[in-house]
Amino acid sequence: MFTIKVSNLHWIDNLNQTEDLCLHGNATVTIGDEVWQYDNTTVSSTALYLLKSIKEDHKIYCESSQMLPCCGFTMVANETLSKVDICGCPNGVDWSVLHENDNVVLITETGKRTVIPIDEYRQTVFEFADLIESFYKSSQEKIPEDEFDRNGYIAFWNEWKTLRYEI
């Protein structure tokens, strides 16, 4: 009913691996009987958005970014470095995630609705997020270029850890 798979995880070729803070890959999402393939999407942003969607609604094209964003080139930290807004371009694939009782309702761009038990949704999201986190851990340490980028990167992981491990 809902799956998300990723392949070809990589950093942008023209950046040193320590400078690229955003992980990219080819994502395939299945919602009900619909399938989307988005190559070279920013899967680190996708994982964070999915983690957020475990507890928060996400309305298609009403939020600041798509669930499968083309890019996420700027991470803006809040004052306490506990949350991050990720800015990118308007390209990507999006769907709504709405909470109804103990279920999550996914509504695609075509208007099709798929209802999934929240526990099943959470498990799928955690598996995807854990795969992304594992790739970061196996890569070279990230060295942000300046304080703004460093704060955004710290806030990204602080929010990630709260959403993933404190739910």
Secondary structure, DSSP 8 states (H G I E B T S, - for coil): -EEEEEEEEE--TTS-TTT--S-EEEEEEEETTEEEEEEEEEHHHHHHHHHHTTTS-B-TTTSSS-SEES---EEEE-TTSS-EEEE--S-EE--EEEEETTEEEEE-TT--EEEEEHHHHHHHHHHHHHHHHHHHHHS-----SSHHHHHHHHHHHHHHHHHHH--
